[in-house]
């Protein structure tokens, strides 16, 4: 799964870099303060920058757009609670399995035409350590990132939830996960589905059906590195560049690399 990640690229700079329209900067209605600021400890329900491809007019060519969305997909059929916000029943849909998105009731509508990319500096995962019989297992956090320092672009799905009464539509998203290969699988058996740049337009195309080959293939992780980081990341209130720095070596800890 993917439950935390880091993103420090300003949405305006991201839009410029990937030749997209910036719809995030200055349009933070419904987003938490600082939604476009660097965030080293992104947690569920946070507003994050995503990349979509949409039409301006029905017959024009779709164009890339950077939009803010709530992390944790809310299906359009979700009911509104007493306060007008969507009901928070059931599990939080922060992740969607690649092998189930076309059949799951929560995702099969979004996968048809509302696919997105979720850029990040890297993501965190926790390795469960064997604590021995009767002892509570301790988890060691790791940070996975691109060796060249460029952002990772993960496959995602998005949705528009509209309140029954007056109010702004709520955009939300989920990160698609797949089996983690090789060394990454020794940290956790799941990982976000990386979409290489050559496949961005094919994945985002709102007029084409989902390319199931992208969903099913083993991701190329040859350019991804990992390092053990501090347990500071365990607390969502901690947020700073120290979270992605290498952890101080502990002699008693088993080393992966």
N, C-alpha and C positions, 0 to 999 in steps of 0.2 A: 504494500500500500504506500501511499504518500500522504503523510499527515502534517509535515512542516517543510518549509523551504525558505530560501533567501532570494530576494530580488532587490537590486540597487540601481538599476537603469531607469532614469527618468522617462516617463511615457512619451514625452515630446521628442527626446533623443532617440528612443526606440523607434518611433514612427519615421523619423528621418532616416534612420539606419536601414530599415526594411522597406522603405518607399511606401509608407502607409499614411492614411489620413489620421491625424491626432484628434480623437473624439473624447479623450480622457482629461486632458489638461483644462482646468477651468470649468469642468462639468461634473463636479463632485456631489451633486444632489443625491441624497440617500447614502452617500459614502461617509465613512468615518473620517474625522479630521486627520490630515497627514496621509491619506490613502495613496498619494503619489510619491511620498517620501521613501528613501531607502529603508528596507525592512529586512532584518537579518533573522527574523523569527516569525514568518508568516504562518498564521494558524487559521483553522476553519472559521468561517463567517467574516473574515477580513475582506475588504474590497481590494481586488487585484487587477492589474492590467492584463488584458487578453487581446488576441489578434483574431479578427473575423474578416470575412469577405462578403460584402453586401452590395446591392444595387442602389443607386440614387434614383433612377427611373426604371420602370419595368423592363424596358428594352435595351438599356445600356449595359456596358461591360461591368461586372462586379469589380470592386476595388477593395484593397486591404484597408482595414480600419483598426485603430487601437481604442478599445473601450474598457471602462471599469466595470467589473462584475463582482458580485458576492460569491466567495468560494463556498460551495455547498449548494448543489443544484436543487431548485424548487420546481417540480413539475407544474405545468400550466393548469392542471386540474386540481391542484392542492386547494383546500378550502381556507377561507379567511377566518381568523380567530375573532374573539370579542373586540379586540382593539383594532381590527382591520388588517393586521399583519398576517402572513400565512401561518397556519397551525404548525407547530413544531412536533408533530407526531412521527414516530418511526425513526429509523437510523438517519443520521446526517449523510447526505449523498455527496461526500467530498471526493470519492473515487468511484470509477466504473470499470468493471473487468472487460478487457478487450474482447474476450470470447463470449460475452453475454450482452453487449450493448445493442445488438440488432434484435434481440428477443425480449429483453427486460422491459416491462411496462413503463418503468421510470425513464428509460433512455431511448427506446426505439423510435420515438417521434423526433427527438433532437438529432439522432444520428443521420436522419435522412437529409437534413438541410441546414442544421445549426451546429456545425463543427467549428472548433476554434483551436488556436494555439495558445499555450500558457508559457510565457517566457520566464526563466528563472536563472539566477547565478548557479544554483545547485540545490540539491534537496538533502534532507537529513533522513537517516534510517538508524534503527537501534538493533544491535546484535545482542541476542540473549546469551548470557554466559552460564555455563553449568556451575551451579552453586553447591552441588552435592545433595545427597539424600536429606530431605526434611528442611533444607534451607531455601530461602527465597532467592530466585534467580535475579542477578544484577544485570542491567542492560547498559551497553556501551554505545554512545552515539557516534555516528560517522557522518561525514559530509561528502557527497558525491558531486563532482563538478567537471567541467571540460578542462583538459590540460592546457589548451591555448587561451584560456581566460574568457572566451566568448560565451554568451548565454546559451543555455539549453532551451529548446522549444518543444514542449510536451503536448501531445494530443489531448484535446478536451472537447466537451460538449457544453452547449449553453441553452438557456431557456428564458422565456419572457413570462413572468407571472403578473397578471393584471388584477388589481383589487376590484371587488364587486362595486364599491362606491367610488367616490372621487379619490384620486391619488395617482402618483406616478407609477408606471410599470417598474417592476423589479427584475433586473437582469442578474442571472446567477449561472454558475458553471461548475463542472466537475472535471477531475483529471482522470484520464484513462490509464489503467495500469495493465501490465503484462508480466509474464514470468521473467525473473531476473536471471540472466545467464552468467556463467563463469564465476569470477571472484565476487561479483556483486551479489550473487545468489547465496554466498556464504554469510553475508550480512543479513539479508532478508530475501525471502523467496519471491517477492513482488517488487516492481519498480515502475515509475511513470514511463509511458510509451513515448520514446524520443522520435520526433519527426525530422528527418534531414531536410535541408533547405530545398533540395531538388524535388521534394514531395509536398512542399507547403501549399502551392496553388491547387494541386490535385486534392489534397485533404480539405482545403477550405472551400472549394467550389460549391456554391449554394444551389447550382443548377444540375449537378451531377450526383448520382447515387454514391454512397460511401464505397471507397475502394477497400474491399475486404482483405486484399493482399497486405495493405499497410497495417491492418489490425492483427493479422495472423503471423507475420514474419518475425523471426528472431531479431531484435534490435541490434544495430551495430554499436557496440559500446567500447570500441577500440580506443576512442579518444577521451574516455571518461576515467578520471582518477578518483581516489577516495582517501580520506584521512580521518583518523580518530580525532574528535573534538571534545571540548569541555562539556561536562554535564550541566553547564549553565543553560544550555539550550532546552533542558527539560522543563524550565519554567518560562511560560509565555511572556511574563513580565520583563524578562531579560531580553535586551535588543541592542546589539552593537556589533562592530566588526570582530570583537574578541570571540564571538560565537563560532566563527568559521576558521579561527586560527588553530594550528595543531595543538592537541592536548599535551600537557606536561607528561612525559613518560612515567609510568608507574611500574616498578619492577615486578610486582605481583600480577600484573595484567598479562593475559595471553595476547600475543601480537598476531595480527592477521598478515601483515605485509613484512 
